[in-house]
Amino acid sequence: MRSMLDFSRYCGYTAGMKTAISLPDKLFQAAERHAEREHKSRSQLYAEALAYYLARHTGDEITEAMDRVIGQLASPGPEPFTAEAARKTLESTEW
């Protein structure tokens, strides 16, 4: 007997579920041509496009969250020893 996981793999996220979207005519026609060229169903093409979009934009959210954490952890400035060493190095460097 098939498990529910195996069944959902072949039937989508819910059996018989339809989702309606509105697209500009030119975009719809371009998608239809691409799906036909790639031998994919319209549903498969749209599902892959949405998955790609979400994967690309989820990274942005992760990057923004990491930037916030790094901003909170960043020190207000260099340690006094580091600042003095950098100053001396710059003073002794011939430009």
C-alpha positions as CSV (number, residue, x, y, z in Angstrom):
1,M,0.0,0.0,0.0
2,R,1.3,3.4,-0.9
3,S,2.1,5.9,1.8
4,M,0.5,9.4,1.7
5,L,3.9,10.9,0.9
6,D,4.1,8.8,-2.3
7,F,0.6,9.6,-3.2
8,S,1.1,13.4,-2.9
9,R,4.2,13.2,-5.1
10,Y,2.0,12.2,-8.0
11,C,-1.1,14.3,-7.3
12,G,0.2,17.6,-6.2
13,Y,-0.3,19.4,-2.9
14,T,-4.0,18.5,-2.8
15,A,-6.0,16.2,-4.9
16,G,-8.1,18.2,-7.4
17,M,-7.0,21.6,-6.3
18,K,-6.9,24.4,-8.9
19,T,-5.4,27.8,-8.6
20,A,-6.4,30.7,-10.9
21,I,-4.0,33.4,-11.8
22,S,-4.2,36.4,-14.1
23,L,-1.3,37.1,-16.6
24,P,-0.8,39.6,-19.3
25,D,-1.6,38.0,-22.7
26,K,2.0,38.3,-24.0
27,L,3.4,36.7,-20.9
28,F,0.8,33.9,-21.1
29,Q,1.6,33.3,-24.8
30,A,5.4,33.2,-24.1
31,A,4.9,30.7,-21.3
32,E,2.7,28.5,-23.5
33,R,5.4,28.5,-26.2
34,H,8.1,27.7,-23.7
35,A,6.1,24.9,-22.1
36,E,5.5,23.4,-25.5
37,R,9.1,23.7,-26.5
38,E,10.3,22.0,-23.3
39,H,7.5,19.3,-23.4
40,K,6.2,20.4,-20.0
41,S,2.7,21.0,-18.9
42,R,1.6,24.5,-18.0
43,S,1.3,23.5,-14.4
44,Q,4.8,22.1,-14.3
45,L,6.2,25.2,-15.9
46,Y,4.4,27.6,-13.5
47,A,5.4,25.4,-10.5
48,E,9.1,25.4,-11.5
49,A,9.0,29.1,-12.1
50,L,7.5,29.8,-8.7
51,A,9.9,27.5,-6.9
52,Y,12.8,29.2,-8.7
53,Y,11.5,32.7,-7.7
54,L,11.0,31.7,-4.1
55,A,14.4,30.1,-3.8
56,R,16.0,33.3,-5.2
57,H,14.1,35.5,-2.8
58,T,14.4,33.4,0.3
59,G,18.2,34.0,0.1
60,D,17.5,37.7,0.3
61,E,15.6,37.3,3.5
62,I,18.4,35.2,5.0
63,T,21.1,37.7,4.0
64,E,19.1,40.6,5.5
65,A,18.7,38.7,8.8
66,M,22.4,37.9,8.9
67,D,23.3,41.5,8.1
68,R,21.2,42.6,11.1
69,V,22.9,40.2,13.4
70,I,26.4,41.2,12.3
71,G,25.4,44.8,12.7
72,Q,24.4,44.1,16.3
73,L,27.6,42.3,17.0
74,A,30.0,44.7,15.3
75,S,32.3,46.6,17.7
76,P,32.0,50.4,17.8
77,G,35.6,50.8,16.5
78,P,39.0,49.2,16.5
79,E,40.8,48.2,19.7
80,P,43.3,50.9,20.9
81,F,46.3,48.6,20.1
82,T,45.0,47.9,16.6
83,A,44.4,51.6,15.9
84,E,47.8,52.6,17.2
85,A,49.5,49.9,15.1
86,A,47.7,51.0,12.0
87,R,48.6,54.6,12.6
88,K,52.3,53.8,13.0
89,T,52.3,51.6,9.9
90,L,50.7,54.4,7.8
91,E,53.1,57.0,9.1
92,S,56.1,54.8,8.3
93,T,54.9,53.9,4.8
94,E,56.3,56.0,1.9
95,W,53.5,57.1,-0.4
